[in-house]
Amino acid sequence: MLANLQRSNRYLTLERLDEGREGDWYIQVWFCDNNTYRLEYRDGEPAEHFQTQTVSQDKVLQALLSWAAGKSDWSEGFM
């Protein structure tokens, strides 16, 4: 799905549903006009919403897979 992002289909969102926790838990990618990827994530509440940008589809893929697997180091390598 990540490889198929293009100008007419820009977004990919993964959401973590946990009945025991309140708030929104997600990671999403937006394919930008300048062929970069904006990676955003939210850890429950609005104050915990962060983003970064990269040209590397590989880095985005690894971040998505690691986040989905619950790995704590998924964001290493990003500012």
N, C-alpha and C positions, 0 to 999 in steps of 0.2 A: 504494500500500500504506500509506503514511503517513496519508493522508486516511481510511483505513478503520480506523484504530486506535480501539478503544472498550473498554469495561470487560470484555467477554468475549474480546477479542483485543488485549492490551496491548502486545506486544513486536514490535519490528522490529530485526533484527540484520544488519549487513553485515560480512563477514569477508574479510580480505585473506590469500590463501594465497601464500606465497613459499617455494619449496623451499630457497632459499639462506639463509633466516633461521629461527632457532629462536624459539619463543614464540608467543603469541597476539596477533594484530593485528585488532582489530575496533572497530566503532562500533555502538552500539545505542541505541534509544529505548524508553522505557517511558511509556505514557500513564497518568498518575496519576489518582486519585479526584477531585482538585480541578481537573481539566481542564488540568493543566500537563503538560509533557513533560520527562522526565528524560533527558538526553543523556549517555551514558557512552562513553569510549573507552579502549582499552588499546594501548599501544605495546610489545608484546613480553613484558614481565615484570610481575609483580604490583606492583612499586614504581611502575610507569608506568601506573597505572589512575586515571582522573580522571572527574569528573562535574560537571554543572551542571544548572540547571532553568530553563525558560522557558515562557511562555504562547504564544509565537509559533510556530505550525506552519511559517510561512514561513522563519524562521531555522533551524529544524531541517532543513527540506528543503534549504536551501542548504548547510548544514553536511554533510549526508549526500552530496549530489551532489559537493561539492568534495573531501571525503575520498575518495570512490570514484575521483575523477579524479586523486588524488595531489597535489592543490594544497596547498602548505605553509601557506597563510593560511586554511584552512577553519575554524579555531576563533576567528578574530577576532570580537569583539563579544560574547564569552562571558566570564564570570568563572570 
